[in-house]
């Protein structure tokens, strides 16, 4: 099977700073709660299916 390897993109300037800033963002408490609710929902969904 043939594969294609793309070149690693190089980001500089203002766009690079925006990327670094977005990486540092932390999820809010509400976002964490919603994520945990989804995890619990699917765990319950899986356990009921067995």
N, CA, C and O atoms as a Tripos MOL2 file, in Angstrom:
@<TRIPOS>MOLECULE
protein
  200   199    50     0     0
PROTEIN
NO_CHARGES

@<TRIPOS>ATOM
      1 N           0.8420   -1.1720    0.0000 N.3       1 UNK1
      2 CA          0.0000    0.0000    0.0000 C.3       1 UNK1
      3 C           0.8920    1.2420    0.0000 C.2       1 UNK1
      4 O           1.7870    1.3720    0.8350 O.2       1 UNK1
      5 N           0.6490    2.1240   -0.9150 N.am      2 UNK2
      6 CA          1.4410    3.3430   -1.0130 C.3       2 UNK2
      7 C           0.9150    4.3790   -0.0210 C.2       2 UNK2
      8 O          -0.2900    4.4760    0.2130 O.2       2 UNK2
      9 N           1.8150    5.1320    0.5440 N.am      3 UNK3
     10 CA          1.4170    6.1980    1.4600 C.3       3 UNK3
     11 C           1.9830    7.5130    0.9620 C.2       3 UNK3
     12 O           3.0010    7.5630    0.2720 O.2       3 UNK3
     13 N           1.2990    8.5570    1.3300 N.am      4 UNK4
     14 CA          1.7770    9.8930    0.9980 C.3       4 UNK4
     15 C           2.0850   10.6090    2.3010 C.2       4 UNK4
     16 O           1.2690   10.6230    3.2230 O.2       4 UNK4
     17 N           3.2440   11.1890    2.3670 N.am      5 UNK5
     18 CA          3.6320   11.9230    3.5580 C.3       5 UNK5
     19 C           3.6520   13.4020    3.2040 C.2       5 UNK5
     20 O           4.4030   13.8420    2.3330 O.2       5 UNK5
     21 N           2.8110   14.1550    3.8980 N.am      6 UNK6
     22 CA          2.7300   15.5900    3.6500 C.3       6 UNK6
     23 C           3.8090   16.3060    4.4530 C.2       6 UNK6
     24 O           4.2160   15.8550    5.5240 O.2       6 UNK6
     25 N           4.2500   17.4020    3.9230 N.am      7 UNK7
     26 CA          5.2400   18.2150    4.6220 C.3       7 UNK7
     27 C           4.6130   18.8070    5.8800 C.2       7 UNK7
     28 O           3.4230   19.1220    5.9010 O.2       7 UNK7
     29 N           5.4150   18.9530    6.9170 N.am      8 UNK8
     30 CA          4.9390   19.5590    8.1540 C.3       8 UNK8
     31 C           4.7220   21.0470    7.9060 C.2       8 UNK8
     32 O           5.6280   21.7410    7.4430 O.2       8 UNK8
     33 N           3.5200   21.5400    8.2150 N.am      9 UNK9
     34 CA          3.2690   22.9660    7.9790 C.3       9 UNK9
     35 C           4.0590   23.8330    8.9630 C.2       9 UNK9
     36 O           4.2330   23.4790   10.1290 O.2       9 UNK9
     37 N           4.5200   24.9450    8.4770 N.am     10 UNK10
     38 CA          5.2460   25.8940    9.3140 C.3      10 UNK10
     39 C           4.3700   27.1270    9.4560 C.2      10 UNK10
     40 O           4.0000   27.7670    8.4720 O.2      10 UNK10
     41 N           4.0480   27.4430   10.6950 N.am     11 UNK11
     42 CA          3.1730   28.5780   10.9770 C.3      11 UNK11
     43 C           3.9960   29.6370   11.6920 C.2      11 UNK11
     44 O           4.7170   29.3380   12.6440 O.2      11 UNK11
     45 N           3.8840   30.8780   11.2280 N.am     12 UNK12
     46 CA          4.6290   31.9690   11.8450 C.3      12 UNK12
     47 C           3.7200   33.1720   12.0350 C.2      12 UNK12
     48 O           2.6130   33.2320   11.4990 O.2      12 UNK12
     49 N           4.2070   34.1110   12.7980 N.am     13 UNK13
     50 CA          3.5300   35.3860   12.9420 C.3      13 UNK13
     51 C           2.2830   35.3510   13.8010 C.2      13 UNK13
     52 O           2.1890   34.6100   14.7790 O.2      13 UNK13
     53 N           1.3230   36.1830   13.4010 N.am     14 UNK14
     54 CA          0.0980   36.3780   14.1740 C.3      14 UNK14
     55 C          -0.6940   35.0750   14.3010 C.2      14 UNK14
     56 O          -1.2440   34.7840   15.3630 O.2      14 UNK14
     57 N          -0.7520   34.3050   13.2420 N.am     15 UNK15
     58 CA         -1.5110   33.0540   13.2670 C.3      15 UNK15
     59 C          -0.8990   32.0660   14.2580 C.2      15 UNK15
     60 O          -1.6260   31.3480   14.9440 O.2      15 UNK15
     61 N           0.4110   32.0240   14.3380 N.am     16 UNK16
     62 CA          1.0910   31.1370   15.2860 C.3      16 UNK16
     63 C           0.7740   31.5390   16.7220 C.2      16 UNK16
     64 O           0.5600   30.6780   17.5750 O.2      16 UNK16
     65 N           0.7440   32.8380   16.9900 N.am     17 UNK17
     66 CA          0.4100   33.3190   18.3330 C.3      17 UNK17
     67 C          -1.0240   32.9500   18.6970 C.2      17 UNK17
     68 O          -1.2990   32.5980   19.8440 O.2      17 UNK17
     69 N          -1.9460   33.0250   17.7290 N.am     18 UNK18
     70 CA         -3.3350   32.6530   17.9840 C.3      18 UNK18
     71 C          -3.4500   31.1650   18.3120 C.2      18 UNK18
     72 O          -4.2270   30.7730   19.1830 O.2      18 UNK18
     73 N          -2.6770   30.3480   17.6150 N.am     19 UNK19
     74 CA         -2.6970   28.9060   17.8770 C.3      19 UNK19
     75 C          -2.1910   28.6220   19.2910 C.2      19 UNK19
     76 O          -2.8050   27.8470   20.0250 O.2      19 UNK19
     77 N          -1.0870   29.2380   19.6720 N.am     20 UNK20
     78 CA         -0.5400   29.0300   21.0140 C.3      20 UNK20
     79 C          -1.5110   29.5020   22.0860 C.2      20 UNK20
     80 O          -1.6420   28.8700   23.1340 O.2      20 UNK20
     81 N          -2.1930   30.6200   21.8220 N.am     21 UNK21
     82 CA         -3.1680   31.1430   22.7780 C.3      21 UNK21
     83 C          -4.3470   30.1770   22.9310 C.2      21 UNK21
     84 O          -4.8350   29.9670   24.0410 O.2      21 UNK21
     85 N          -4.8010   29.5930   21.8270 N.am     22 UNK22
     86 CA         -5.9440   28.6790   21.8850 C.3      22 UNK22
     87 C          -5.5800   27.3760   22.5930 C.2      22 UNK22
     88 O          -6.4420   26.7430   23.2030 O.2      22 UNK22
     89 N          -4.3180   26.9700   22.5170 N.am     23 UNK23
     90 CA         -3.8720   25.7530   23.1950 C.3      23 UNK23
     91 C          -3.9250   25.9350   24.7110 C.2      23 UNK23
     92 O          -4.2050   24.9860   25.4430 O.2      23 UNK23
     93 N          -3.6620   27.1330   25.1740 N.am     24 UNK24
     94 CA         -3.5990   27.4010   26.6080 C.3      24 UNK24
     95 C          -4.9730   27.5390   27.2530 C.2      24 UNK24
     96 O          -5.0750   27.5440   28.4800 O.2      24 UNK24
     97 N          -6.0320   27.6520   26.4530 N.am     25 UNK25
     98 CA         -7.3760   27.8170   27.0060 C.3      25 UNK25
     99 C          -7.7900   26.5620   27.7620 C.2      25 UNK25
    100 O          -7.5790   25.4420   27.2980 O.2      25 UNK25
    101 N          -8.3730   26.7630   28.9130 N.am     26 UNK26
    102 CA         -8.8520   25.6580   29.7350 C.3      26 UNK26
    103 C         -10.3790   25.6020   29.6510 C.2      26 UNK26
    104 O         -11.0290   26.6420   29.5390 O.2      26 UNK26
    105 N         -10.9570   24.4010   29.7030 N.am     27 UNK27
    106 CA        -12.4110   24.2950   29.6550 C.3      27 UNK27
    107 C         -13.0430   24.8700   30.9220 C.2      27 UNK27
    108 O         -12.4670   24.8000   32.0080 O.2      27 UNK27
    109 N         -14.2310   25.4340   30.7630 N.am     28 UNK28
    110 CA        -14.9340   26.0000   31.9080 C.3      28 UNK28
    111 C         -15.5160   24.8780   32.7600 C.2      28 UNK28
    112 O         -15.5340   23.7180   32.3490 O.2      28 UNK28
    113 N         -15.9900   25.2330   33.9440 N.am     29 UNK29
    114 CA        -16.5950   24.2410   34.8380 C.3      29 UNK29
    115 C         -17.8350   23.6370   34.1960 C.2      29 UNK29
    116 O         -18.0800   22.4360   34.3150 O.2      29 UNK29
    117 N         -18.6190   24.4700   33.5130 N.am     30 UNK30
    118 CA        -19.8290   23.9700   32.8490 C.3      30 UNK30
    119 C         -19.4670   22.9950   31.7340 C.2      30 UNK30
    120 O         -20.1450   21.9860   31.5430 O.2      30 UNK30
    121 N         -18.4110   23.2930   31.0070 N.am     31 UNK31
    122 CA        -17.9640   22.4140   29.9290 C.3      31 UNK31
    123 C         -17.5020   21.0710   30.4850 C.2      31 UNK31
    124 O         -17.8120   20.0220   29.9210 O.2      31 UNK31
    125 N         -16.7600   21.1050   31.5900 N.am     32 UNK32
    126 CA        -16.3110   19.8630   32.2180 C.3      32 UNK32
    127 C         -17.5010   19.0380   32.6970 C.2      32 UNK32
    128 O         -17.5200   17.8170   32.5410 O.2      32 UNK32
    129 N         -18.5050   19.7180   33.2880 N.am     33 UNK33
    130 CA        -19.6910   19.0160   33.7810 C.3      33 UNK33
    131 C         -20.4440   18.3760   32.6230 C.2      33 UNK33
    132 O         -20.8690   17.2250   32.7210 O.2      33 UNK33
    133 N         -20.6100   19.1040   31.5390 N.am     34 UNK34
    134 CA        -21.3090   18.5560   30.3730 C.3      34 UNK34
    135 C         -20.5580   17.3570   29.7980 C.2      34 UNK34
    136 O         -21.1770   16.3750   29.3870 O.2      34 UNK34
    137 N         -19.2550   17.4310   29.7680 N.am     35 UNK35
    138 CA        -18.4560   16.3150   29.2790 C.3      35 UNK35
    139 C         -18.6090   15.0880   30.1600 C.2      35 UNK35
    140 O         -18.7280   13.9680   29.6620 O.2      35 UNK35
    141 N         -18.6050   15.3000   31.4750 N.am     36 UNK36
    142 CA        -18.7720   14.1800   32.4010 C.3      36 UNK36
    143 C         -20.1760   13.5900   32.2840 C.2      36 UNK36
    144 O         -20.3450   12.3740   32.3820 O.2      36 UNK36
    145 N         -21.1830   14.4390   32.0750 N.am     37 UNK37
    146 CA        -22.5510   13.9500   31.8820 C.3      37 UNK37
    147 C         -22.6400   13.0640   30.6430 C.2      37 UNK37
    148 O         -23.3270   12.0430   30.6580 O.2      37 UNK37
    149 N         -21.9500   13.4480   29.5750 N.am     38 UNK38
    150 CA        -21.9470   12.6250   28.3630 C.3      38 UNK38
    151 C         -21.2720   11.2760   28.6110 C.2      38 UNK38
    152 O         -21.7540   10.2390   28.1550 O.2      38 UNK38
    153 N         -20.1660   11.3020   29.3290 N.am     39 UNK39
    154 CA        -19.4720   10.0510   29.6490 C.3      39 UNK39
    155 C         -20.3880    9.1320   30.4470 C.2      39 UNK39
    156 O         -20.4930    7.9410   30.1550 O.2      39 UNK39
    157 N         -21.0490    9.6910   31.4550 N.am     40 UNK40
    158 CA        -21.9540    8.8890   32.2840 C.3      40 UNK40
    159 C         -23.1210    8.3530   31.4670 C.2      40 UNK40
    160 O         -23.5280    7.2050   31.6440 O.2      40 UNK40
    161 N         -23.6570    9.1720   30.5800 N.am     41 UNK41
    162 CA        -24.7790    8.7480   29.7400 C.3      41 UNK41
    163 C         -24.4000    7.5260   28.9170 C.2      41 UNK41
    164 O         -25.1480    6.5490   28.8670 O.2      41 UNK41
    165 N         -23.2420    7.5790   28.2750 N.am     42 UNK42
    166 CA        -22.8440    6.4700   27.4180 C.3      42 UNK42
    167 C         -22.4270    5.2380   28.2220 C.2      42 UNK42
    168 O         -22.6050    4.1120   27.7590 O.2      42 UNK42
    169 N         -21.8730    5.4400   29.4230 N.am     43 UNK43
    170 CA        -21.5710    4.2900   30.2780 C.3      43 UNK43
    171 C         -22.8670    3.5820   30.6680 C.2      43 UNK43
    172 O         -22.9400    2.3540   30.6370 O.2      43 UNK43
    173 N         -23.8920    4.3610   31.0370 N.am     44 UNK44
    174 CA        -25.1880    3.7720   31.3880 C.3      44 UNK44
    175 C         -25.8180    3.1080   30.1740 C.2      44 UNK44
    176 O         -26.4150    2.0380   30.2890 O.2      44 UNK44
    177 N         -25.6900    3.7240   29.0360 N.am     45 UNK45
    178 CA        -26.2450    3.1880   27.7920 C.3      45 UNK45
    179 C         -25.6100    1.8360   27.4720 C.2      45 UNK45
    180 O         -26.3050    0.8970   27.0840 O.2      45 UNK45
    181 N         -24.2880    1.7390   27.6340 N.am     46 UNK46
    182 CA        -23.5860    0.4850   27.3650 C.3      46 UNK46
    183 C         -23.9760   -0.5960   28.3600 C.2      46 UNK46
    184 O         -24.1580   -1.7530   27.9810 O.2      46 UNK46
    185 N         -24.1050   -0.2290   29.6340 N.am     47 UNK47
    186 CA        -24.4130   -1.2380   30.6510 C.3      47 UNK47
    187 C         -25.8370   -1.7680   30.4990 C.2      47 UNK47
    188 O         -26.0890   -2.9300   30.8180 O.2      47 UNK47
    189 N         -26.7640   -0.9580   30.0260 N.am     48 UNK48
    190 CA        -28.1450   -1.4080   29.8220 C.3      48 UNK48
    191 C         -28.2540   -2.3280   28.6160 C.2      48 UNK48
    192 O         -29.1560   -3.1630   28.5540 O.2      48 UNK48
    193 N         -27.3520   -2.1850   27.6650 N.am     49 UNK49
    194 CA        -27.3940   -3.0010   26.4590 C.3      49 UNK49
    195 C         -26.8800   -4.4130   26.6650 C.2      49 UNK49
    196 O         -27.0980   -5.2790   25.8170 O.2      49 UNK49
    197 N         -26.2040   -4.6590   27.7720 N.am     50 UNK50
    198 CA        -25.6070   -5.9870   28.0030 C.3      50 UNK50
    199 C         -26.5960   -6.9560   28.5640 C.2      50 UNK50
    200 O         -26.2540   -8.1120   28.8140 O.2      50 UNK50
@<TRIPOS>BOND
     1     1     2 1
     2     2     3 1
     3     3     4 2
     4     3     5 am
     5     5     6 1
     6     6     7 1
     7     7     8 2
     8     7     9 am
     9     9    10 1
    10    10    11 1
    11    11    12 2
    12    11    13 am
    13    13    14 1
    14    14    15 1
    15    15    16 2
    16    15    17 am
    17    17    18 1
    18    18    19 1
    19    19    20 2
    20    19    21 am
    21    21    22 1
    22    22    23 1
    23    23    24 2
    24    23    25 am
    25    25    26 1
    26    26    27 1
    27    27    28 2
    28    27    29 am
    29    29    30 1
    30    30    31 1
    31    31    32 2
    32    31    33 am
    33    33    34 1
    34    34    35 1
    35    35    36 2
    36    35    37 am
    37    37    38 1
    38    38    39 1
    39    39    40 2
    40    39    41 am
    41    41    42 1
    42    42    43 1
    43    43    44 2
    44    43    45 am
    45    45    46 1
    46    46    47 1
    47    47    48 2
    48    47    49 am
    49    49    50 1
    50    50    51 1
    51    51    52 2
    52    51    53 am
    53    53    54 1
    54    54    55 1
    55    55    56 2
    56    55    57 am
    57    57    58 1
    58    58    59 1
    59    59    60 2
    60    59    61 am
    61    61    62 1
    62    62    63 1
    63    63    64 2
    64    63    65 am
    65    65    66 1
    66    66    67 1
    67    67    68 2
    68    67    69 am
    69    69    70 1
    70    70    71 1
    71    71    72 2
    72    71    73 am
    73    73    74 1
    74    74    75 1
    75    75    76 2
    76    75    77 am
    77    77    78 1
    78    78    79 1
    79    79    80 2
    80    79    81 am
    81    81    82 1
    82    82    83 1
    83    83    84 2
    84    83    85 am
    85    85    86 1
    86    86    87 1
    87    87    88 2
    88    87    89 am
    89    89    90 1
    90    90    91 1
    91    91    92 2
    92    91    93 am
    93    93    94 1
    94    94    95 1
    95    95    96 2
    96    95    97 am
    97    97    98 1
    98    98    99 1
    99    99   100 2
   100    99   101 am
   101   101   102 1
   102   102   103 1
   103   103   104 2
   104   103   105 am
   105   105   106 1
   106   106   107 1
   107   107   108 2
   108   107   109 am
   109   109   110 1
   110   110   111 1
   111   111   112 2
   112   111   113 am
   113   113   114 1
   114   114   115 1
   115   115   116 2
   116   115   117 am
   117   117   118 1
   118   118   119 1
   119   119   120 2
   120   119   121 am
   121   121   122 1
   122   122   123 1
   123   123   124 2
   124   123   125 am
   125   125   126 1
   126   126   127 1
   127   127   128 2
   128   127   129 am
   129   129   130 1
   130   130   131 1
   131   131   132 2
   132   131   133 am
   133   133   134 1
   134   134   135 1
   135   135   136 2
   136   135   137 am
   137   137   138 1
   138   138   139 1
   139   139   140 2
   140   139   141 am
   141   141   142 1
   142   142   143 1
   143   143   144 2
   144   143   145 am
   145   145   146 1
   146   146   147 1
   147   147   148 2
   148   147   149 am
   149   149   150 1
   150   150   151 1
   151   151   152 2
   152   151   153 am
   153   153   154 1
   154   154   155 1
   155   155   156 2
   156   155   157 am
   157   157   158 1
   158   158   159 1
   159   159   160 2
   160   159   161 am
   161   161   162 1
   162   162   163 1
   163   163   164 2
   164   163   165 am
   165   165   166 1
   166   166   167 1
   167   167   168 2
   168   167   169 am
   169   169   170 1
   170   170   171 1
   171   171   172 2
   172   171   173 am
   173   173   174 1
   174   174   175 1
   175   175   176 2
   176   175   177 am
   177   177   178 1
   178   178   179 1
   179   179   180 2
   180   179   181 am
   181   181   182 1
   182   182   183 1
   183   183   184 2
   184   183   185 am
   185   185   186 1
   186   186   187 1
   187   187   188 2
   188   187   189 am
   189   189   190 1
   190   190   191 1
   191   191   192 2
   192   191   193 am
   193   193   194 1
   194   194   195 1
   195   195   196 2
   196   195   197 am
   197   197   198 1
   198   198   199 1
   199   199   200 2
@<TRIPOS>SUBSTRUCTURE
     1 UNK1         2 RESIDUE 1 A UNK
     2 UNK2         6 RESIDUE 1 A UNK
     3 UNK3        10 RESIDUE 1 A UNK
     4 UNK4        14 RESIDUE 1 A UNK
     5 UNK5        18 RESIDUE 1 A UNK
     6 UNK6        22 RESIDUE 1 A UNK
     7 UNK7        26 RESIDUE 1 A UNK
     8 UNK8        30 RESIDUE 1 A UNK
     9 UNK9        34 RESIDUE 1 A UNK
    10 UNK10       38 RESIDUE 1 A UNK
    11 UNK11       42 RESIDUE 1 A UNK
    12 UNK12       46 RESIDUE 1 A UNK
    13 UNK13       50 RESIDUE 1 A UNK
    14 UNK14       54 RESIDUE 1 A UNK
    15 UNK15       58 RESIDUE 1 A UNK
    16 UNK16       62 RESIDUE 1 A UNK
    17 UNK17       66 RESIDUE 1 A UNK
    18 UNK18       70 RESIDUE 1 A UNK
    19 UNK19       74 RESIDUE 1 A UNK
    20 UNK20       78 RESIDUE 1 A UNK
    21 UNK21       82 RESIDUE 1 A UNK
    22 UNK22       86 RESIDUE 1 A UNK
    23 UNK23       90 RESIDUE 1 A UNK
    24 UNK24       94 RESIDUE 1 A UNK
    25 UNK25       98 RESIDUE 1 A UNK
    26 UNK26      102 RESIDUE 1 A UNK
    27 UNK27      106 RESIDUE 1 A UNK
    28 UNK28      110 RESIDUE 1 A UNK
    29 UNK29      114 RESIDUE 1 A UNK
    30 UNK30      118 RESIDUE 1 A UNK
    31 UNK31      122 RESIDUE 1 A UNK
    32 UNK32      126 RESIDUE 1 A UNK
    33 UNK33      130 RESIDUE 1 A UNK
    34 UNK34      134 RESIDUE 1 A UNK
    35 UNK35      138 RESIDUE 1 A UNK
    36 UNK36      142 RESIDUE 1 A UNK
    37 UNK37      146 RESIDUE 1 A UNK
    38 UNK38      150 RESIDUE 1 A UNK
    39 UNK39      154 RESIDUE 1 A UNK
    40 UNK40      158 RESIDUE 1 A UNK
    41 UNK41      162 RESIDUE 1 A UNK
    42 UNK42      166 RESIDUE 1 A UNK
    43 UNK43      170 RESIDUE 1 A UNK
    44 UNK44      174 RESIDUE 1 A UNK
    45 UNK45      178 RESIDUE 1 A UNK
    46 UNK46      182 RESIDUE 1 A UNK
    47 UNK47      186 RESIDUE 1 A UNK
    48 UNK48      190 RESIDUE 1 A UNK
    49 UNK49      194 RESIDUE 1 A UNK
    50 UNK50      198 RESIDUE 1 A UNK
